[in-house]
Amino acid sequence: MSIEVRGVGKRYGDFVALDDINVSLPTGQLTALLGPSGGGKSTLLRIIAGLESADSGSVDIEGVDATKLPPQKRNVGFVFQHYAVFKHMTVAKNVAFGLEIRKRPKAEVKAKVAELLELVHLSQFAHRLPSQLSGGQRQRLALARALAVEPSVLLLDEPFGALDAQVRKELREWLRRLHDEVHVTTVFVTHDQEEALEVADEIVVINQGRIEQIGTPDQLYDEPANDFVMGFLGAVTRLGPLRLRPHDIEVAVSPGVPGSTPGVVQRALRVGFEVRLTVDVPGQEEPVLVVLSRTHARALDLELGSRVWLSPTTGATAVSVLGLARPEVVSA
Ligand SMILES: Nc1ncnc2c1ncn2[C@@H]1O[C@H](COP(=O)(O)OP(=O)(O)OP(=O)(O)O)[C@@H](O)[C@H]1O
């Protein structure tokens, strides 16, 4: 294990920011701390970094009890949303900085800087100032700088948070590829479930200072531990006593499936390759949302006012609204 967090608690006055957090992160893994704003993700990351101290519990890094170590003795690198690179230093100088203050030989620094700039695809900008880079390029510079001193752990707090959607998407793909090349144990904070599902090997879902679930993206998506995780990881709708995903609902234009719920299409919204239906069903206040492919919708010849029959697809992940703690697999 690279990082072992045991029984960590943190309060700000009466407010419990973290409550008995236990998590083990294996060496070389890319882990996302995912959850809503204010849930405690950054606090946990800062405690791992040593920028904040826990009230209780311990943090081991690479087998060493780091609970009382200052950040500079933990061998961690970090990158924040608004990372302050040195504005008056060139890109190359910024990357070299950490090595130079460690008094590494000149030739070694030069080789390492070249290697890192290559890795983050900034070689051609080595002599520019940070102000002459785009936001995405600046975050890549920040990553190169954090990696320069070969940390055993890399901690990223919403590193792409301030960038626009398209750049974010490019950078997250790039981060995944970078991680596959470098394999440094990485923990990153995000409130964006798509970012976590796409990039992480493992996701720790944190809400109100507690861990809701730890698992691979597939585990969380297919077997959410509770209603919160299910709702946080993707769209959820209600069909009678079940809460399930809109694409896990079968639509028929005749009452073929026993127990299927009749309804009337109130709205059909085409978004790219999918069609989002809003279906009114008797005895349920909120409409049912259903997502299906355009081809499928066309084959069913659906329009406003069409009568349809809804049922959960075979193998759908669903949580009972009647208070079932564990999700169950529904078979139609
Ligand atoms: N120094 C502080 N003093 C008082 N309360 C704090 C302090 N730092 C954090 N908190 C509170 O602790 C809770 C957890 O904060 P934290 O920054 O860890 O959340 P987060 O999950 O990272 O949220 P976000 O995504 O918005 O950054 C929040 O309610 C926050 O207001």
The ligand as a Tripos MOL2 file, in Angstrom:
@<TRIPOS>MOLECULE
LIG
   31    33     1     0     0
SMALL
NO_CHARGES

@<TRIPOS>ATOM
      1 N1        -10.4050   26.1740    7.5120 N.pl3     1 LIG1
      2 C1        -11.7050   25.8530    7.6180 C.ar      1 LIG1
      3 N2        -12.4790   26.3630    8.5940 N.ar      1 LIG1
      4 C2        -13.7780   26.0390    8.7110 C.ar      1 LIG1
      5 N3        -14.4110   25.1730    7.9040 N.ar      1 LIG1
      6 C3        -13.6980   24.6260    6.9150 C.ar      1 LIG1
      7 C4        -12.3070   24.9280    6.7120 C.ar      1 LIG1
      8 N4        -11.8810   24.2200    5.6380 N.ar      1 LIG1
      9 C5        -12.9260   23.5210    5.1950 C.ar      1 LIG1
     10 N5        -14.0190   23.7440    5.9540 N.ar      1 LIG1
     11 C6        -15.3550   23.1300    5.7710 C.3       1 LIG1
     12 O1        -15.2030   21.7330    5.7490 O.3       1 LIG1
     13 C7        -16.0820   21.1490    4.7670 C.3       1 LIG1
     14 C8        -15.2830   20.2960    3.8080 C.3       1 LIG1
     15 O2        -14.4900   21.1360    2.9810 O.3       1 LIG1
     16 P1        -13.6370   20.5760    1.7690 P.3       1 LIG1
     17 O3        -12.9220   21.7190    1.1640 O.co2     1 LIG1
     18 O4        -12.8570   19.4150    2.2190 O.co2     1 LIG1
     19 O5        -14.8040   20.0890    0.8070 O.3       1 LIG1
     20 P2        -14.7050   19.5460   -0.6680 P.3       1 LIG1
     21 O6        -15.4290   18.2450   -0.6690 O.co2     1 LIG1
     22 O7        -13.3150   19.5480   -1.1450 O.co2     1 LIG1
     23 O8        -15.5570   20.6260   -1.4260 O.3       1 LIG1
     24 P3        -15.1980   21.4780   -2.7590 P.3       1 LIG1
     25 O9        -15.4090   20.5620   -3.9050 O.co2     1 LIG1
     26 O10       -16.2460   22.5790   -2.7050 O.co2     1 LIG1
     27 O11       -13.8160   21.9810   -2.5920 O.co2     1 LIG1
     28 C9        -16.8010   22.3150    4.0910 C.3       1 LIG1
     29 O12       -18.1030   22.4080    4.6230 O.3       1 LIG1
     30 C10       -15.9620   23.5260    4.4520 C.3       1 LIG1
     31 O13       -16.7690   24.6690    4.5710 O.3       1 LIG1
@<TRIPOS>BOND
     1     1     2 1
     2     2     3 ar
     3     2     7 ar
     4     3     4 ar
     5     4     5 ar
     6     5     6 ar
     7     6     7 ar
     8     6    10 ar
     9     7     8 ar
    10     8     9 ar
    11     9    10 ar
    12    10    11 1
    13    11    12 1
    14    11    30 1
    15    12    13 1
    16    13    14 1
    17    13    28 1
    18    14    15 1
    19    15    16 1
    20    16    17 2
    21    16    18 1
    22    16    19 1
    23    19    20 1
    24    20    21 2
    25    20    22 1
    26    20    23 1
    27    23    24 1
    28    24    25 2
    29    24    26 1
    30    24    27 1
    31    28    29 1
    32    28    30 1
    33    30    31 1
@<TRIPOS>SUBSTRUCTURE
     1 LIG1         1 GROUP 0 **** ****
